[in-house]
Amino acid sequence: MPDICLTLLCHAELEERVLDALLLTPQLTIFTSTPIFVHGLAHSGLEESEQVLGRADCVQVQALMPEDAGREVVERIKIEFAGARMRYWLTPVIASGACA
């Protein structure tokens, strides 16, 4: 089964909890986390300063895993982080490897 990339966007205060949840996923091959700014979110979910700037301080987590594991992880995250306003998407990975 081909690999997929799960991309999660979450507020920075959730980063450690999200990373801990992913560390408990044995099917993960590798994942990264990066601080980012997210644009286009509903203003009602933003703090005042974020509304003024038009962007939210977030963390982007990307994880590679088999497709079936990705769907399981998404369902687990939806339950564990219900109400946290996290965004996610799954994309196919055409190729991956290491440059030796």
C-alpha positions as CSV (number, residue, x, y, z in Angstrom):
1,M,0.0,0.0,0.0
2,P,1.4,3.4,-0.9
3,D,2.5,5.9,1.7
4,I,0.6,9.1,2.5
5,C,1.5,12.4,4.1
6,L,-0.7,13.6,6.9
7,T,-0.5,17.3,7.5
8,L,-1.9,18.7,10.7
9,L,-2.3,22.4,11.6
10,C,-2.7,23.1,15.3
11,H,-2.3,26.0,17.7
12,A,1.2,26.1,19.3
13,E,-0.1,25.2,22.7
14,L,-1.2,21.8,21.4
15,E,2.1,20.9,19.8
16,E,3.5,18.7,22.6
17,R,0.2,16.8,23.0
18,V,0.0,16.2,19.2
19,L,3.6,15.1,19.0
20,D,3.1,12.7,21.9
21,A,0.0,11.2,20.2
22,L,2.0,10.7,17.0
23,L,4.9,9.1,18.9
24,L,2.5,6.5,20.1
25,T,1.7,5.5,16.5
26,P,4.0,2.6,15.5
27,Q,3.2,2.9,11.8
28,L,4.8,6.3,11.4
29,T,8.0,6.3,9.4
30,I,9.0,9.9,10.1
31,F,7.4,13.2,11.0
32,T,8.3,16.8,11.4
33,S,6.9,19.9,13.1
34,T,7.4,23.5,12.1
35,P,6.0,26.8,13.4
36,I,4.0,28.5,10.7
37,F,1.4,31.3,10.1
38,V,-2.0,30.1,8.9
39,H,-4.2,32.4,6.8
40,G,-7.9,32.1,5.9
41,L,-9.2,30.8,9.2
42,A,-12.6,32.0,10.5
43,H,-12.1,35.2,12.6
44,S,-14.2,33.7,15.4
45,G,-11.4,31.2,16.2
46,L,-8.6,33.8,16.3
47,E,-7.3,35.9,19.1
48,E,-7.6,39.7,18.8
49,S,-4.0,40.1,17.7
50,E,-4.4,37.4,15.1
51,Q,-7.5,39.0,13.8
52,V,-5.6,42.3,13.3
53,L,-2.8,40.5,11.5
54,G,-5.1,38.2,9.5
55,R,-3.1,35.1,10.5
56,A,-2.8,32.6,13.3
57,D,0.4,31.3,14.9
58,C,0.3,27.6,14.5
59,V,2.4,24.5,14.2
60,Q,2.4,22.3,11.1
61,V,3.1,18.6,11.6
62,Q,3.7,16.3,8.7
63,A,3.9,12.6,9.0
64,L,4.6,9.8,6.5
65,M,2.8,6.5,7.0
66,P,0.9,3.8,5.1
67,E,-2.5,5.0,3.9
68,D,-4.6,2.8,6.2
69,A,-2.6,3.9,9.2
70,G,-3.2,7.6,8.1
71,R,-6.9,7.2,8.2
72,E,-6.7,5.5,11.6
73,V,-4.6,8.3,13.0
74,V,-7.0,10.9,11.6
75,E,-9.9,9.2,13.4
76,R,-8.0,9.0,16.6
77,I,-6.9,12.7,16.4
78,K,-10.5,13.7,15.7
79,I,-11.6,12.1,18.9
80,E,-8.7,13.0,21.1
81,F,-8.6,16.6,20.0
82,A,-12.3,17.3,19.5
83,G,-13.1,21.0,19.7
84,A,-9.4,22.0,19.2
85,R,-10.0,23.5,15.7
86,M,-7.2,21.5,14.2
87,R,-7.1,21.2,10.4
88,Y,-5.7,18.2,8.5
89,W,-5.3,16.8,5.0
90,L,-3.9,13.6,3.5
91,T,-1.8,13.6,0.4
92,P,-0.2,10.7,-1.6
93,V,3.6,10.4,-1.5
94,I,4.9,9.7,-4.9
95,A,8.4,8.9,-3.7
96,S,10.5,9.1,-0.5
97,G,13.9,8.0,0.6
98,A,17.3,9.2,1.7
99,C,20.1,10.8,-0.2
100,A,23.1,8.7,0.8
